[in-house]
């Protein structure tokens, strides 16, 4: 459980750090630099297997390309949104929409077995709509709408990416670590295309580069490591429950630093965590009752 807790703390801190850096470093530059660092790191980790990894990817080019597109949209949204709508709101929309899609798809595929999950997904969608209304009521602008859209599309891409990862593991026989080594390549040229070339040199100070290197580790490398370790120690359901507290913890950090989290939004974040936790215990109790019967 400690690995999941560390993941939540690192993710919350990294989203706030993205929000902080947005004031001084363009989002696409942060994405470009952190992606290069992550690619170098994960290729180094898989150094002895690189030839077989890339041979396999070349044999399944369409699947590899589709995964890289999803990763770019997911990472771009995660870099852009926190600076526009705030880290806690982005974290809530990303995690809750990702979870809602999971619940709704399971209920749609097998209603008799997963009907409760479908209703749980609808509850989460309701919370998302309520919190979006709160956000737009406080500040309505095209920029805010764009930030909200980035968070939702990022969560959608994450859901698609998880589906693609399962297919890749089965079809291409690649481990999670190997997938991390090959998933970022399209992100590099696409992020490069949106760099602010006119005044790019002013961002290459020691402070800026140090911040970007730190961001690469706390937003990509370290969370991915602890997420993987968590799944080795506890179930995916237990891990999902702990991860559901990420928006609430981010809101606490954001309120301490920026003091701009509303009571209404904080209540929604907490309610989301309660729904996920309650759903898990209800499901666990139902399984026990079925076994006793």
C-alpha positions as CSV (number, residue, x, y, z in Angstrom):
1,X,0.0,0.0,0.0
2,X,2.9,2.4,0.7
3,X,3.8,2.3,-3.0
4,X,0.3,3.5,-4.0
5,X,0.4,6.3,-1.4
6,X,3.8,7.5,-2.7
7,X,2.4,7.4,-6.2
8,X,-0.5,9.7,-5.1
9,X,1.8,12.1,-3.3
10,X,4.2,12.3,-6.3
11,X,1.3,12.7,-8.8
12,X,-0.3,15.5,-6.8
13,X,3.0,17.3,-6.4
14,X,3.9,16.9,-10.1
15,X,0.6,18.4,-11.2
16,X,1.1,21.4,-9.0
17,X,4.7,21.6,-10.3
18,X,3.3,21.7,-13.9
19,X,1.0,24.5,-12.8
20,X,3.9,26.4,-11.3
21,X,6.2,26.0,-14.3
22,X,3.4,27.1,-16.7
23,X,4.1,30.7,-15.6
24,X,7.7,30.6,-16.7
25,X,8.2,27.7,-19.2
26,X,5.9,26.9,-22.2
27,X,4.0,23.7,-21.8
28,X,5.2,22.2,-25.1
29,X,8.9,22.9,-24.1
30,X,8.3,21.1,-20.8
31,X,6.6,18.2,-22.7
32,X,9.5,18.1,-25.3
33,X,12.3,18.0,-22.7
34,X,10.7,15.7,-20.2
35,X,9.8,13.2,-23.0
36,X,13.4,13.1,-24.2
37,X,14.6,12.4,-20.6
38,X,12.0,9.7,-20.2
39,X,12.9,8.0,-23.5
40,X,16.6,8.0,-22.6
41,X,15.9,6.6,-19.1
42,X,13.5,3.8,-20.2
43,X,15.7,2.8,-23.1
44,X,18.7,2.6,-20.8
45,X,16.7,0.4,-18.4
46,X,16.0,-2.0,-21.3
47,X,19.4,-1.6,-22.9
48,X,19.9,-5.4,-23.4
49,X,16.6,-5.9,-25.1
50,X,16.4,-2.9,-27.4
51,X,17.0,-4.8,-30.7
52,X,14.2,-7.3,-30.0
53,X,11.9,-4.5,-28.8
54,X,12.2,-2.4,-31.9
55,X,12.0,-5.4,-34.2
56,X,8.7,-6.4,-32.6
57,X,7.5,-2.8,-32.9
58,X,8.3,-2.6,-36.6
59,X,6.4,-5.8,-37.2
60,X,3.3,-4.1,-35.6
61,X,3.7,-0.6,-36.9
62,X,0.0,0.4,-36.9
63,X,-0.5,-0.7,-33.3
64,X,2.7,1.1,-32.3
65,X,1.7,4.3,-34.1
66,X,-1.8,4.2,-32.6
67,X,-0.3,3.9,-29.1
68,X,2.1,6.8,-29.6
69,X,-0.8,9.0,-30.8
70,X,-2.7,8.3,-27.6
71,X,0.3,8.9,-25.5
72,X,0.9,12.3,-27.1
73,X,-2.7,13.5,-26.6
74,X,-2.6,12.2,-23.0
75,X,0.7,13.9,-22.1
76,X,0.0,17.1,-24.0
77,X,-3.3,17.5,-22.1
78,X,-1.6,16.8,-18.8
79,X,1.0,19.5,-19.5
80,X,-1.4,22.2,-20.7
81,X,-4.4,21.9,-18.5
82,X,-3.0,22.4,-14.9
83,X,-1.6,25.9,-15.9
84,X,-5.1,26.9,-17.2
85,X,-7.6,25.4,-14.8
86,X,-5.4,24.5,-11.8
87,X,-3.8,21.2,-10.8
88,X,-6.6,19.9,-8.6
89,X,-9.4,20.5,-11.1
90,X,-7.3,18.9,-13.9
91,X,-6.4,15.9,-11.6
92,X,-10.1,15.4,-10.7
93,X,-11.3,15.6,-14.4
94,X,-8.5,13.3,-15.6
95,X,-8.9,10.6,-12.9
96,X,-12.7,10.7,-12.6
97,X,-13.3,10.7,-16.3
98,X,-10.9,7.9,-16.8
99,X,-12.6,5.9,-14.1
100,X,-16.1,6.8,-15.4
101,X,-15.2,5.5,-18.9
102,X,-13.9,2.3,-17.3
103,X,-17.1,1.7,-15.3
104,X,-19.4,2.6,-18.2
105,X,-17.6,0.4,-20.6
106,X,-17.7,-2.6,-18.3
107,X,-21.5,-2.1,-17.7
108,X,-22.1,-1.7,-21.4
109,X,-20.2,-4.9,-22.2
110,X,-21.9,-7.1,-19.6
111,X,-25.0,-5.5,-17.9
112,X,-26.0,-8.5,-15.8
113,X,-22.5,-8.8,-14.3
114,X,-21.5,-5.1,-14.2
115,X,-24.7,-3.2,-14.0
116,X,-23.7,-1.6,-10.7
117,X,-20.5,-0.4,-12.2
118,X,-22.5,1.3,-14.9
119,X,-24.5,3.3,-12.3
120,X,-21.3,4.1,-10.4
121,X,-19.9,5.5,-13.7
122,X,-23.0,7.7,-14.1
123,X,-22.6,9.0,-10.5
124,X,-19.0,10.0,-11.4
125,X,-20.2,11.7,-14.6
126,X,-22.7,13.7,-12.5
127,X,-19.9,14.9,-10.2
128,X,-17.8,15.9,-13.3
129,X,-20.7,17.9,-14.7
130,X,-21.3,19.6,-11.3
131,X,-17.7,20.5,-10.9
132,X,-17.4,21.9,-14.4
133,X,-20.4,24.1,-13.7
134,X,-18.7,25.3,-10.5
135,X,-15.6,26.1,-12.5
136,X,-17.4,27.9,-15.3
137,X,-19.5,29.8,-12.8
138,X,-16.4,31.2,-11.2
139,X,-14.6,32.1,-14.5
140,X,-16.2,31.6,-17.9
141,X,-13.8,32.1,-20.8
142,X,-12.6,30.3,-23.9
143,X,-9.3,29.6,-22.2
144,X,-11.0,27.8,-19.3
145,X,-13.2,25.8,-21.7
146,X,-10.0,24.8,-23.5
147,X,-8.4,23.7,-20.3
148,X,-11.4,21.6,-19.3
149,X,-11.4,20.0,-22.8
150,X,-7.7,19.2,-22.4
151,X,-8.2,17.4,-19.1
152,X,-11.2,15.4,-20.5
153,X,-9.4,14.5,-23.7
154,X,-6.3,13.5,-21.7
155,X,-8.4,11.2,-19.6
156,X,-10.0,9.7,-22.7
157,X,-6.6,9.1,-24.3
158,X,-5.4,7.5,-21.1
159,X,-8.3,5.1,-21.2
160,X,-7.6,4.3,-24.9
161,X,-3.9,3.9,-24.1
162,X,-4.6,1.4,-21.3
163,X,-6.7,-0.7,-23.7
164,X,-3.9,-0.5,-26.3
165,X,-1.3,-1.5,-23.7
166,X,-3.3,-4.7,-22.9
167,X,-3.4,-5.5,-26.7
168,X,0.3,-4.8,-27.0
169,X,1.2,-7.0,-24.0
170,X,-0.8,-9.9,-25.6
171,X,0.1,-9.3,-29.3
172,X,3.6,-8.0,-29.1
173,X,4.6,-9.8,-25.9
174,X,6.2,-6.7,-24.4
175,X,6.4,-6.0,-20.7
176,X,5.2,-2.7,-19.1
177,X,8.8,-1.5,-18.8
178,X,9.5,-2.2,-22.5
179,X,6.3,-0.4,-23.5
180,X,7.5,2.7,-21.6
181,X,10.7,2.6,-23.7
182,X,8.8,2.9,-27.1
183,X,5.7,4.8,-26.4
184,X,7.0,8.4,-26.5
185,X,8.6,8.7,-29.9
186,X,5.8,10.5,-31.7
187,X,5.5,13.0,-28.8
188,X,9.0,14.3,-29.4
189,X,8.6,15.7,-33.0
190,X,5.0,16.8,-32.3
191,X,6.0,18.8,-29.2
192,X,9.0,20.1,-31.1
193,X,6.7,21.5,-33.8
194,X,4.9,23.7,-31.2
195,X,8.0,25.1,-29.5
196,X,8.3,28.9,-29.2
197,X,11.3,29.2,-31.5
198,X,11.4,33.0,-31.5
199,X,12.6,33.3,-27.9
200,X,13.6,29.7,-27.1
201,X,17.1,30.4,-25.9
202,X,15.8,32.4,-22.8
203,X,14.4,29.2,-21.4
204,X,17.7,27.4,-21.3
205,X,18.9,28.8,-18.0
206,X,20.2,26.5,-15.3
207,X,17.0,27.1,-13.2
208,X,14.7,26.2,-16.1
209,X,16.6,23.1,-17.1
210,X,16.9,21.9,-13.5
211,X,13.1,22.3,-13.1
212,X,12.4,20.4,-16.3
213,X,14.7,17.5,-15.3
214,X,13.0,17.4,-11.9
215,X,9.6,17.4,-13.6
216,X,10.6,14.5,-15.8
217,X,11.4,12.4,-12.8
218,X,8.4,13.4,-10.6
219,X,5.8,13.3,-13.4
220,X,6.9,10.3,-15.5
221,X,9.7,8.1,-14.1
222,X,9.1,7.9,-10.4
223,X,5.3,7.7,-10.4
224,X,5.4,5.0,-13.1
225,X,7.9,3.0,-11.0
226,X,5.7,3.2,-7.8
227,X,2.5,2.5,-9.8
228,X,4.1,-0.7,-11.1
229,X,5.4,-1.7,-7.7
230,X,2.0,-1.1,-6.1
231,X,0.3,-3.5,-8.6
232,X,2.8,-6.1,-7.5
233,X,1.8,-5.8,-3.9
234,X,-1.9,-5.1,-3.9
235,X,-4.9,-5.6,-6.2
236,X,-5.7,-3.2,-9.0
237,X,-9.0,-2.4,-7.2
238,X,-7.1,-1.4,-4.0
239,X,-4.7,0.6,-6.0
240,X,-7.5,2.4,-7.8
241,X,-9.1,3.4,-4.4
242,X,-5.9,4.9,-3.1
243,X,-5.3,6.7,-6.5
244,X,-8.9,8.2,-6.2
245,X,-7.6,10.4,-3.4
246,X,-5.2,12.1,-5.7
247,X,-7.6,15.0,-6.7
248,X,-8.4,15.6,-3.0
249,X,-4.7,15.6,-2.0
250,X,-3.9,17.9,-4.9
251,X,-6.6,20.3,-3.8
252,X,-5.1,20.3,-0.3
253,X,-1.6,21.2,-1.6
254,X,-3.1,23.7,-4.0
255,X,-5.0,25.4,-1.2
256,X,-1.9,25.6,0.9
257,X,0.2,27.1,-1.9
258,X,-2.3,29.2,-4.0
259,X,-5.4,29.4,-1.7
260,X,-7.7,29.2,-4.7
261,X,-9.7,26.0,-4.2
262,X,-13.3,26.5,-3.5
263,X,-15.2,24.6,-0.8
264,X,-17.7,23.3,-3.4
265,X,-14.9,21.8,-5.5
266,X,-13.1,20.4,-2.5
267,X,-16.4,18.7,-1.4
268,X,-16.7,17.1,-4.9
269,X,-13.2,15.8,-4.8
270,X,-13.8,14.2,-1.4
271,X,-17.2,12.8,-2.5
272,X,-15.5,11.2,-5.6
273,X,-13.1,9.4,-3.3
274,X,-16.0,8.2,-1.1
275,X,-17.9,6.8,-4.1
276,X,-14.9,4.8,-5.3
277,X,-14.1,3.5,-1.8
278,X,-17.8,2.6,-1.1
279,X,-18.1,0.9,-4.4
280,X,-15.1,-1.3,-3.6
281,X,-16.4,-2.4,-0.3
282,X,-19.9,-3.0,-1.6
283,X,-18.4,-5.2,-4.4
284,X,-16.2,-7.0,-1.8
285,X,-19.2,-7.7,0.5
286,X,-21.3,-9.0,-2.5
287,X,-18.6,-11.5,-3.4
288,X,-18.5,-12.7,0.2
289,X,-22.3,-13.1,0.3
290,X,-22.2,-15.1,-3.0
291,X,-19.5,-17.4,-1.7
292,X,-21.5,-18.0,1.5
293,X,-24.6,-18.7,-0.5
